Amino acid sequence: KLLSNSEKLDKYQVADGGLIMATEKPRPQVTTNPAAVELSQEEVRKFIVSFKTAIKSPSFTKVVKRLLEKENLDNLTAACPGLENDQLAQAFLTKPDLLSHLCDPETLKKIAKTHPCLLE
């Protein structure tokens, strides 16, 4: 039986010699989802230039593939608000071919509005 915090133990009619087990209630998880981001033309341009440079790096694919390891993705989701609850954003981060679509200005603007945790 789950006991209420506001009730005294006497209310539950525990028999002599009865066993009472207590555990701490887990705190409710507070999830914060980042607000949609409206990118300026200049921000889009800078992101695309930087991102295209990163994609050309030989280590880019290796880094993305490391995100397939649960521990690495867990660390990233812990550091980026909203990422833990955004399955589409997680899919983007683990697939280099999906990430390459961020080089398209319209796709980048749409992702910034609908999945801003990817820009963290």
ZADOMAR-425457 format. One record per residue: x, y, z of N, C-alpha, C, O in turn. Coordinates in steps of 0.2 Angstrom, whole numbers, plus 5000, padded with zeros to 4 digits. Example, Ala and Ser with C-alpha at 12.3 -4.5 7.8 and 13.67 -1.06 7.14 Angstrom:
// residues 2
506649725039506249785039506649845039507149835042
506449895035506849955036506450005039506750065040
//
This chain:
// residues 120
500449945000500050005000500450065000501050065003
500350114996500650174996500350225001499750245001
500850245005500650295011500650365009501050385005
500150405011500150475010500650515014500750495020
500950565012501350605016500950645021501250665027
500350655020499950705025499650655030499350685035
499650595030499250555035499750525040500350515038
499550515046499950485051499950405050499450375047
500450375053500450305052499950265055499750205053
499650295061499050255064498450245060498150195061
498350285055497850285050497850215046497350185044
498450185045498450125041498450065044498450005041
498350065051498150005055498749945053498549895051
499349965055499849915054499849875060499849895066
499849805059499849755064500549755068501049775065
500449735074501149735078501549685075501349625072
502149695074502649655070502649665063502949635059
502149705060502149715053502749755050503049785054
502849745044503449765041503249835037502749835033
503649885038503549945034504149965031504649965034
504049975024504649985020504550055018504050075015
505150095018505050165016505650175010506150155011
505450215005505850235000505750314999505250335000
506250344996506250414995505850424988505950384983
505350464988505050484982505450514977505850564979
505450494971505950524966505650594964505050604964
506050644963505850714962505650714955505850684950
505050754954504850754947505350784942505750834944
505450764936505950784932505650844929505050854926
506050894928505950964925506250964918506850964918
505850964913506050964907506051034904505451064904
506551064901506551124898506651114891507151094889
506151144887506251144880506451214877506151264879
506951214873507151284871506651314867506351274863
506651374867506151414863506351414855506951404854
505851414851506051414844506551474842506451524846
506951464838507451514836507351544829507151504824
507351604829507251644822507951664820508251714823
508251634815508851654813508851704808508451714803
509351754808509451804803509851774797510151724798
509851814792510151794786510951784787511251734785
511151834791511851824793512051764797512551734796
511651754802511751694806511651624802512051584803
511251624797511151564793511751564789512051504788
512051614786512651614782513251584785513551544783
513351614792513851594796513851524798514351484797
513251504799513151434801513351384795513751334796
513051404790513151354784513951354782514151304780
514251414782514951414780515351364785515751324783
515251374792515551334797515351264796515851224797
514751254795514551184795514851144789515051084789
514851174783515151144777515851134778516151084776
516251174782516951164784516951104788517451064787
516551094793516551044798516450974794516750924795
515950974790515750914786516350884782516450824781
516750934779517350914775517850884779518350854776
517850894785518350864790518350784790517750754790
518950754789518950674789518650644796518350594796
518650684801518450654807517750664809517450644814
517350704804516650724805516250654806515850654811
516350614801515950554801516050504807515650474810
516750504809516850464815516550494821516350454826
516550564822516250594828515450584828515250564833
515150584822514450574822514350494823513850484827
514750454821514650384822514750364830514350324833
515150404833515250394840514550414844514450384850
514150454841513550474845513050414845512550414848
513150364841512750304841512850264847512450224849
513450274851513550244857513150274862513150334863
512750234866512250264871512550314876512250364877
513150294878513450334883513550404881513450454884
513850414874513950474871513350514870513350574871
512850484867512250514866511850544873511650594873
511950494878511650514884512050584887511650624890
512650584886513050644888512850704885512750754888
512750694878512550754874511850774876511650834876
511350724877510650744879510650774886510250824887
511050764890511150794897511350864896511150904900
511750874891512050944890511650994886511651054887
511150964882510751004878510051004880509650954879
509751054883509051054885508551044879508651074873
508150994880507650974875507850924871507350884868
508450904870508650854866508450784868508250734864
508350774875508150704877507450684875507350624874
507050734874506350724872506250734865505650724862
506750744861506650754854506950704849507550704848
506550654848506850594844507150614837507550584835
506750664834506950684827507650714828508050704823
507750754833508450794833508950734835509550744832
508850684839509350634840509450594834510050574832
508950584829509050554823509550594818509950564815
509450654818509850704814510550694817511050694812
510650694823511350694826511750624825512350624825
511350574823511750514822511750494815512050434814
511550534811511550514803511950574799511650624799
512550564797512850614793512450644787512550704786
512150594784511750614778511150664780511050704776
510850654786510350694788510650764790510350814788
511250764793511550824795511750874789511750934790
511850834784512050874778511550924775511650974772
510850904777510350944775510351014778509951054776
510651014784510751084787511051134783511051194785
511351114778511751164774511251204769511451254766
510651174769510151214765509851264770509551254775
509851334767509551384772508851374774508651384780
508451354770507751344772507651284777507251294781
507951234776507951174781508251194787507951184792
508751234787509051264793508551304797508551294803
508251354794507751394797507151354800506951374805
506951304796506351264799506551224805506251214810
507151194805507451154810507551204816507451184822
507751264815507851314821507151324824507151334830
506651324821505951344823505751274827505451284832
505751224824505451164826505851114831505551084835
506551124830506951074834507551124836508151104834
507451174840508051214842508551184846509151214846
508451124849508951094853509551074848510151064851
509451064842509951044837510451104837511051094835
510251164838510751224837511151234844511551274844
510951194849511351204855512051184855512451194859
//
